[in-house]
Amino acid sequence: MPKIEHEFMTELLQNDPGLVAELAELGFGVQLPHFTRATLESNRVGRIDPPELTADSVVLLRDPAKTRIVRGKPTDAVAGIIAEAQRGEDPDKRLSWPCYIANLRHRIDAPVLLVVLCPRPSAATWARRAIPTGHPGFTLQPLVLGPAEVPVVTDPDAFAESPELGVLSTLVHADDDVDLVDVMMEGLDKIDPSRAEIYTQFVMVLLDEAPRHRLEAIVASAIYDFTTPFTESYVEKGRAEGRAEGRAEGIAMIVLDMLDERGIEVGDEVRERVLSCTDVETLRAWARRAMLVSSAGELFD
């Protein structure tokens, strides 16, 4: 089942479609055709009986100077990139990934790459395995962005220029270098506050223990102007004796915020149960489910 980490990484790639092209060039030295802009395309890649296959993100690289007719329709796509976020092993992907590439190649009549983002080394090792299709010479070698291929962003100005790459760098590398959390917060302070709020909120849930504690301390210091109901709880608690209580209250608020953002109605009973919970791990599990459930009551299933 998809987790909040998967959903957030996918959101980062979709917020900045050009990022996946940049990562492909930086990580693998891929020479992409000249393009003037990168846009998201429908992520449905055709119907294969019985399931419909849906990629995480489909990015088209476009150049109006190379507009042409493909199967009766004009297109300026000069290349396509299938971007997948992969947290662990999934044998079905070895069947669906070749379909994604072949289908998009048929639609745009241009080169297509498969780029797989794996924040965990074990997932990256698995995803790098070549996928033989059975046809002579037709073996798919996924381009896998593991921790070693994701650039480390250490400059707040560079972070602000590409916040999606910066957040990705923090999530992947902050466990080894907690100072990246400070870089992230300085960089987020230079971008639109509403965007900074969203990214801070999600990163707070996804970071491992040591970098998360660093982020909590920074938020509690109230150095930065941008804030959310989730992070405000840490400031209000002063991060003194109320560490566990403040963290529980903050995560409870992010659970309710996520449901609200997705348009899911939250009744008084659900709200009270979430707000009264003091177990941090339970609340973190509910926060992950809040990205997926179709009704508030499913949080507790």
C-alpha positions in Angstrom: 0.0 0.0 0.0 1.4 3.4 -0.8 2.7 5.4 2.1 2.9 9.1 2.8 6.5 9.1 1.8 5.7 7.8 -1.6 2.9 10.3 -2.1 5.1 13.2 -1.0 8.0 12.3 -3.2 5.6 12.0 -6.1 4.2 15.4 -5.2 7.7 16.9 -5.3 8.3 15.6 -8.8 4.9 16.8 -10.0 5.4 20.3 -8.5 8.5 20.7 -10.5 8.3 18.5 -13.7 11.7 19.7 -14.9 13.3 18.2 -11.8 13.2 14.7 -13.1 15.0 15.8 -16.3 17.6 17.6 -14.2 18.2 14.5 -12.0 18.5 12.3 -15.1 21.2 14.5 -16.5 23.0 14.9 -13.2 22.7 11.3 -12.1 23.4 9.5 -15.3 24.9 12.0 -17.8 21.9 11.5 -20.1 21.9 13.8 -23.1 18.3 14.9 -23.4 17.0 16.7 -26.6 16.8 20.5 -26.4 13.5 21.5 -24.8 12.0 24.8 -23.7 9.6 23.5 -20.9 8.6 20.4 -19.1 5.0 19.6 -18.4 3.0 16.9 -16.7 1.1 14.5 -18.9 -1.8 12.2 -17.9 -0.2 9.4 -15.9 -2.5 6.8 -17.3 -0.6 4.7 -19.8 -3.2 2.6 -21.4 -5.5 -0.2 -20.6 -4.0 -3.7 -20.3 -6.6 -6.4 -19.6 -7.5 -6.5 -16.7 -5.8 -3.6 -14.9 -5.3 0.0 -16.1 -1.7 0.9 -15.5 -1.0 4.3 -13.9 2.5 5.7 -13.5 3.4 8.0 -10.6 4.4 10.9 -12.9 4.7 11.4 -16.7 6.7 14.4 -17.8 6.9 15.6 -21.4 9.9 17.7 -22.5 8.6 20.2 -25.2 10.1 22.3 -28.0 7.6 24.3 -30.1 10.2 24.5 -32.8 9.8 20.8 -33.3 6.0 20.5 -33.5 4.9 17.7 -35.8 1.9 15.5 -36.4 1.8 12.1 -34.6 -1.2 9.9 -35.5 -3.2 12.9 -36.7 -2.5 15.2 -33.8 0.1 18.0 -33.4 2.7 17.5 -30.6 5.8 19.4 -29.6 7.1 16.6 -27.3 10.7 15.8 -27.9 11.1 13.3 -25.1 9.1 11.7 -22.3 10.1 10.7 -18.8 8.3 8.1 -16.7 9.1 9.0 -13.0 8.4 6.4 -10.3 8.9 6.7 -6.6 9.8 3.3 -5.1 10.2 2.6 -1.4 10.7 -1.1 -1.6 10.5 -4.2 -3.8 7.4 -4.6 -5.9 7.5 -7.5 -8.4 4.6 -6.1 -10.4 6.7 -3.1 -11.4 9.0 -5.3 -13.4 6.0 -6.1 -15.6 4.4 -2.7 -15.7 7.5 -0.5 -16.3 8.2 -1.9 -19.8 4.6 -1.2 -20.6 4.8 2.4 -19.4 7.8 3.1 -21.7 6.4 1.3 -24.8 3.0 3.0 -24.4 4.3 6.5 -24.0 6.8 6.0 -26.9 3.8 5.0 -29.1 1.9 8.1 -28.0 4.6 10.7 -28.6 6.9 9.1 -31.2 10.0 10.3 -29.2 12.5 8.9 -26.8 11.3 7.8 -23.4 13.2 7.3 -20.2 12.2 5.5 -17.0 13.6 7.2 -13.8 13.0 5.5 -10.5 13.5 7.5 -7.3 14.5 5.2 -4.4 15.3 6.9 -1.1 16.4 3.6 0.5 19.6 1.9 -0.7 17.9 -1.6 -0.6 15.1 -0.4 -2.9 17.6 1.1 -5.2 19.6 -2.1 -5.4 16.4 -4.0 -6.3 15.2 -1.5 -8.9 18.5 -1.4 -10.7 18.1 -5.1 -11.8 17.7 -5.3 -15.6 14.3 -6.4 -16.8 14.4 -8.8 -19.7 11.3 -8.8 -21.9 12.0 -12.0 -23.7 12.6 -10.3 -27.0 16.2 -10.4 -28.2 18.0 -7.1 -27.4 14.9 -5.7 -25.6 16.1 -5.5 -22.0 15.0 -2.6 -19.9 17.6 -1.1 -17.6 15.8 1.4 -15.2 17.6 4.6 -14.4 17.6 4.5 -10.6 18.2 7.5 -8.4 19.3 6.1 -5.0 20.9 8.1 -2.2 24.2 8.2 -4.1 22.6 9.8 -7.1 20.5 12.5 -5.3 22.6 15.6 -5.1 23.3 17.0 -1.6 22.0 20.6 -1.4 24.1 22.5 1.1 23.5 26.1 0.1 20.2 27.8 1.2 20.2 29.9 -2.0 20.5 26.9 -4.2 17.7 25.2 -2.1 15.4 28.2 -2.7 16.1 28.0 -6.5 14.9 24.4 -6.6 13.0 23.7 -3.3 11.7 20.3 -4.5 15.3 19.1 -5.1 16.3 20.6 -1.8 13.6 18.9 0.2 14.4 15.6 -1.6 18.1 16.1 -0.6 17.1 16.7 3.0 14.8 13.6 3.2 17.5 11.4 1.6 20.7 12.7 3.3 19.7 14.4 6.6 20.1 11.2 8.6 23.8 11.3 7.8 24.1 15.1 8.0 21.6 16.8 10.3 23.0 20.2 9.3 21.0 19.8 6.1 17.9 20.5 8.2 19.2 24.0 8.9 19.9 24.5 5.2 16.4 23.4 4.4 14.8 25.9 6.8 17.0 28.7 5.6 16.1 27.8 2.0 12.3 27.5 2.7 12.5 31.0 4.4 13.3 32.4 0.9 10.3 30.9 -1.0 6.5 31.4 -0.9 5.4 30.9 2.8 2.4 28.7 1.9 4.7 26.3 0.0 7.2 26.4 2.8 4.5 25.5 5.3 3.4 22.4 3.3 6.9 21.1 2.9 7.8 21.7 6.5 4.7 19.9 7.6 5.4 16.8 5.5 9.1 16.7 6.3 8.4 16.8 10.0 6.5 13.5 9.7 9.0 11.8 7.3 12.4 12.6 8.8 14.2 10.0 10.9 14.7 10.6 14.6 17.9 12.7 14.8 17.1 15.2 11.9 13.4 15.4 13.1 14.6 16.5 16.6 16.8 19.1 14.9 13.8 20.4 12.9 11.6 20.4 16.1 14.2 22.5 17.8 14.4 25.0 15.0 10.6 25.3 14.8 10.4 25.7 18.5 12.8 28.7 18.3 10.3 30.5 16.1 13.1 31.9 14.0 11.1 31.7 10.8 7.9 33.4 9.9 6.2 30.6 8.1 4.3 28.1 10.3 1.4 25.7 10.3 -1.0 24.4 12.9 1.3 21.3 13.1 4.5 23.3 13.8 2.8 25.9 16.0 2.1 23.3 18.6 5.9 22.9 19.1 6.3 26.7 19.5 3.4 27.0 22.0 4.9 24.1 24.1 8.2 25.9 24.2 9.9 22.5 23.6 10.7 22.4 27.3 9.0 19.7 29.4 6.3 19.1 26.9 8.3 17.5 24.1 6.2 14.3 23.8 2.9 16.1 24.4 3.7 18.8 21.9 4.8 16.3 19.2 1.6 14.3 19.8 -0.6 17.4 19.5 1.2 18.5 16.4 0.8 15.2 14.6 -2.8 15.1 15.6 -3.3 18.4 13.9 -1.6 17.3 10.7 -3.9 14.3 10.6 -6.9 16.6 10.7 -5.3 19.0 8.2 -4.7 16.2 5.7 -8.3 15.0 5.8 -9.5 18.6 5.4 -7.2 19.3 2.4 -8.6 16.1 0.8 -12.2 17.2 1.3 -13.0 14.4 3.7 -15.6 15.3 6.4 -14.4 14.8 10.0 -17.1 14.3 12.6 -16.8 15.4 16.2 -16.2 11.8 17.3 -13.3 11.3 15.0 -11.8 14.8 15.8 -12.0 14.1 19.5 -10.4 10.7 19.2 -7.5 12.1 17.1 -6.9 15.1 19.4 -7.1 13.1 22.6 -4.5 10.5 21.4 -1.1 11.0 23.0 0.7 8.0 21.5 3.1 9.5 18.9 3.5 6.3 16.9 -0.2 5.7 16.6 -0.7 9.3 15.4 2.1 8.9 12.8 0.3 5.8 11.5 -2.9 7.8 11.2 -1.1 10.6 9.4 0.1 8.1 6.8 -3.4 6.7 6.4 -4.9 10.2 6.1 -3.3 10.4 2.7 -5.2 7.3 1.5 -8.5 6.8 3.2 -11.9 7.6 1.6 -13.6 8.4 4.9 -12.4 9.7 8.3 -13.5 6.5 10.0 -11.0 4.4 8.0 -8.2 6.0 10.0 -8.8 3.5 12.8 -9.3 0.3 10.7 
